[in-house]
Amino acid sequence: QVQLVESGGGLVQAGGSLRLSCAASGRTFRNYAMGWFRQAPGKEREFVAVIDWSYGTSFYADSVKGRFTISRDAAQNLVYLQMNSLKLEDTAVYYCAATEITAFIARTQRQYLHWGQGTQVVVSS
């Protein structure tokens, strides 16, 4: 059974940085893509970034490109989301997710089967 557990959320000032972690367990993820999504209050959950577990190829939403970096430590079964230059609009619950669909097209919630419980990120002015 796949389990995803996020950590690293918190309160940060605008312009600051946070690193989120996602601990993945329950199977080997060699053929998986690992994604980060976020959901702000009153809004739908949206795609943030995705990485191919085996090759490390990554893709980003336009809103975070150049500020966020997704990475993975295959040996430790960890996925990270380094968030820099945080803005007020980055405030959301951030979710880690896993899919067997290729990272080249895995952009929507429906494409992901496994989800973590989420970690709150609040960016203050």
C-alpha positions as YAML, in Angstrom:
chain: A
units: angstrom
residues:
- id: 1
  name: GLN
  ca: [0.00, 0.00, 0.00]
- id: 2
  name: VAL
  ca: [1.44, 3.30, -1.10]
- id: 3
  name: GLN
  ca: [1.83, 5.91, 1.61]
- id: 4
  name: LEU
  ca: [2.85, 9.50, 1.10]
- id: 5
  name: VAL
  ca: [3.61, 11.73, 4.07]
- id: 6
  name: GLU
  ca: [4.36, 15.42, 3.62]
- id: 7
  name: SER
  ca: [6.25, 17.63, 6.03]
- id: 8
  name: GLY
  ca: [8.00, 20.98, 6.12]
- id: 9
  name: GLY
  ca: [5.09, 23.38, 5.86]
- id: 10
  name: GLY
  ca: [4.78, 26.42, 8.06]
- id: 11
  name: LEU
  ca: [4.60, 30.19, 8.25]
- id: 12
  name: VAL
  ca: [7.07, 32.24, 6.24]
- id: 13
  name: GLN
  ca: [7.36, 35.87, 5.20]
- id: 14
  name: ALA
  ca: [6.95, 36.89, 1.61]
- id: 15
  name: GLY
  ca: [10.27, 36.54, -0.19]
- id: 16
  name: GLY
  ca: [11.36, 33.71, 2.07]
- id: 17
  name: SER
  ca: [11.93, 30.02, 1.42]
- id: 18
  name: LEU
  ca: [10.61, 26.68, 2.57]
- id: 19
  name: ARG
  ca: [11.42, 23.11, 1.65]
- id: 20
  name: LEU
  ca: [8.66, 20.55, 1.67]
- id: 21
  name: SER
  ca: [9.39, 16.85, 1.91]
- id: 22
  name: CYS
  ca: [7.35, 13.84, 0.92]
- id: 23
  name: ALA
  ca: [8.24, 10.44, 2.33]
- id: 24
  name: ALA
  ca: [7.05, 7.69, 0.00]
- id: 25
  name: SER
  ca: [6.65, 4.07, 1.01]
- id: 26
  name: GLY
  ca: [4.82, 0.90, 0.17]
- id: 27
  name: ARG
  ca: [6.41, -0.03, -3.14]
- id: 28
  name: THR
  ca: [9.22, 0.81, -5.50]
- id: 29
  name: PHE
  ca: [8.57, 4.00, -7.42]
- id: 30
  name: ARG
  ca: [10.87, 3.37, -10.34]
- id: 31
  name: ASN
  ca: [8.08, 3.74, -12.92]
- id: 32
  name: TYR
  ca: [6.22, 6.50, -11.14]
- id: 33
  name: ALA
  ca: [5.94, 10.23, -11.47]
- id: 34
  name: MET
  ca: [5.73, 12.21, -8.25]
- id: 35
  name: GLY
  ca: [3.81, 15.45, -8.19]
- id: 36
  name: TRP
  ca: [3.09, 18.37, -5.93]
- id: 37
  name: PHE
  ca: [-0.30, 20.04, -5.96]
- id: 38
  name: ARG
  ca: [-1.70, 22.83, -3.83]
- id: 39
  name: GLN
  ca: [-5.10, 24.04, -2.76]
- id: 40
  name: ALA
  ca: [-5.76, 27.55, -1.53]
- id: 41
  name: PRO
  ca: [-8.91, 28.40, 0.46]
- id: 42
  name: GLY
  ca: [-11.93, 28.56, -1.80]
- id: 43
  name: LYS
  ca: [-9.98, 27.38, -4.83]
- id: 44
  name: GLU
  ca: [-9.56, 24.12, -6.67]
- id: 45
  name: ARG
  ca: [-6.50, 21.98, -6.21]
- id: 46
  name: GLU
  ca: [-3.90, 22.91, -8.79]
- id: 47
  name: PHE
  ca: [-0.79, 21.36, -10.24]
- id: 48
  name: VAL
  ca: [2.54, 22.74, -9.03]
- id: 49
  name: ALA
  ca: [5.31, 20.43, -10.22]
- id: 50
  name: VAL
  ca: [6.07, 16.85, -11.22]
- id: 51
  name: ILE
  ca: [9.21, 14.73, -11.47]
- id: 52
  name: ASP
  ca: [9.93, 11.43, -13.11]
- id: 53
  name: TRP
  ca: [11.24, 9.12, -10.41]
- id: 54
  name: SER
  ca: [13.74, 7.28, -12.57]
- id: 55
  name: TYR
  ca: [15.18, 10.02, -14.77]
- id: 56
  name: GLY
  ca: [14.56, 13.14, -12.71]
- id: 57
  name: THR
  ca: [12.87, 14.99, -15.55]
- id: 58
  name: SER
  ca: [10.70, 17.73, -14.07]
- id: 59
  name: PHE
  ca: [7.95, 20.11, -15.13]
- id: 60
  name: TYR
  ca: [6.39, 23.11, -13.44]
- id: 61
  name: ALA
  ca: [3.31, 25.25, -13.44]
- id: 62
  name: ASP
  ca: [3.99, 28.66, -14.96]
- id: 63
  name: SER
  ca: [3.11, 30.33, -11.66]
- id: 64
  name: VAL
  ca: [6.06, 28.71, -9.86]
- id: 65
  name: LYS
  ca: [8.59, 28.30, -12.66]
- id: 66
  name: GLY
  ca: [11.93, 29.79, -11.68]
- id: 67
  name: ARG
  ca: [11.01, 29.91, -7.99]
- id: 68
  name: PHE
  ca: [10.23, 26.30, -7.06]
- id: 69
  name: THR
  ca: [12.38, 23.23, -7.61]
- id: 70
  name: ILE
  ca: [11.21, 19.63, -7.35]
- id: 71
  name: SER
  ca: [13.73, 16.91, -6.69]
- id: 72
  name: ARG
  ca: [13.91, 13.35, -5.38]
- id: 73
  name: ASP
  ca: [16.25, 11.19, -3.39]
- id: 74
  name: ALA
  ca: [15.62, 7.73, -4.77]
- id: 75
  name: ALA
  ca: [17.75, 6.04, -2.13]
- id: 76
  name: GLN
  ca: [15.73, 7.58, 0.70]
- id: 77
  name: ASN
  ca: [12.36, 7.50, -1.11]
- id: 78
  name: LEU
  ca: [11.95, 11.22, -0.61]
- id: 79
  name: VAL
  ca: [10.57, 13.92, -2.87]
- id: 80
  name: TYR
  ca: [11.27, 17.57, -2.18]
- id: 81
  name: LEU
  ca: [9.78, 20.87, -3.19]
- id: 82
  name: GLN
  ca: [12.16, 23.76, -2.63]
- id: 83
  name: MET
  ca: [10.17, 26.97, -2.63]
- id: 84
  name: ASN
  ca: [12.01, 30.28, -2.95]
- id: 85
  name: SER
  ca: [10.85, 33.88, -3.37]
- id: 86
  name: LEU
  ca: [7.52, 32.94, -1.83]
- id: 87
  name: LYS
  ca: [4.54, 35.15, -2.53]
- id: 88
  name: LEU
  ca: [1.30, 35.68, -0.67]
- id: 89
  name: GLU
  ca: [-0.51, 33.76, -3.37]
- id: 90
  name: ASP
  ca: [1.57, 30.67, -2.63]
- id: 91
  name: THR
  ca: [-0.41, 30.22, 0.58]
- id: 92
  name: ALA
  ca: [-2.13, 26.83, 0.34]
- id: 93
  name: VAL
  ca: [-2.19, 23.27, 1.53]
- id: 94
  name: TYR
  ca: [0.45, 21.40, -0.45]
- id: 95
  name: TYR
  ca: [-0.08, 17.78, -1.39]
- id: 96
  name: CYS
  ca: [2.32, 15.13, -2.60]
- id: 97
  name: ALA
  ca: [0.92, 12.66, -5.12]
- id: 98
  name: ALA
  ca: [2.06, 9.64, -7.10]
- id: 99
  name: THR
  ca: [1.05, 8.31, -10.48]
- id: 100
  name: GLU
  ca: [2.12, 5.66, -12.98]
- id: 101
  name: ILE
  ca: [1.36, 8.11, -15.78]
- id: 102
  name: THR
  ca: [4.43, 9.67, -17.34]
- id: 103
  name: ALA
  ca: [5.61, 12.97, -15.90]
- id: 104
  name: PHE
  ca: [5.44, 14.40, -19.43]
- id: 105
  name: ILE
  ca: [1.64, 14.55, -19.20]
- id: 106
  name: ALA
  ca: [0.70, 14.06, -15.53]
- id: 107
  name: ARG
  ca: [-0.82, 17.45, -14.69]
- id: 108
  name: THR
  ca: [-4.34, 16.87, -13.35]
- id: 109
  name: GLN
  ca: [-5.67, 15.46, -10.08]
- id: 110
  name: ARG
  ca: [-7.46, 12.65, -11.88]
- id: 111
  name: GLN
  ca: [-4.19, 11.29, -13.17]
- id: 112
  name: TYR
  ca: [-2.85, 10.66, -9.67]
- id: 113
  name: LEU
  ca: [-3.93, 7.65, -7.68]
- id: 114
  name: HIS
  ca: [-2.03, 8.15, -4.44]
- id: 115
  name: TRP
  ca: [-2.12, 11.25, -2.23]
- id: 116
  name: GLY
  ca: [-0.63, 12.47, 1.00]
- id: 117
  name: GLN
  ca: [-2.56, 14.26, 3.71]
- id: 118
  name: GLY
  ca: [-1.14, 17.68, 2.89]
- id: 119
  name: THR
  ca: [0.99, 20.27, 4.66]
- id: 120
  name: GLN
  ca: [-0.02, 23.89, 5.22]
- id: 121
  name: VAL
  ca: [2.08, 26.73, 3.87]
- id: 122
  name: VAL
  ca: [1.22, 30.27, 4.91]
- id: 123
  name: VAL
  ca: [3.06, 33.21, 3.38]
- id: 124
  name: SER
  ca: [2.66, 36.47, 5.30]
- id: 125
  name: SER
  ca: [3.38, 40.05, 4.30]
...
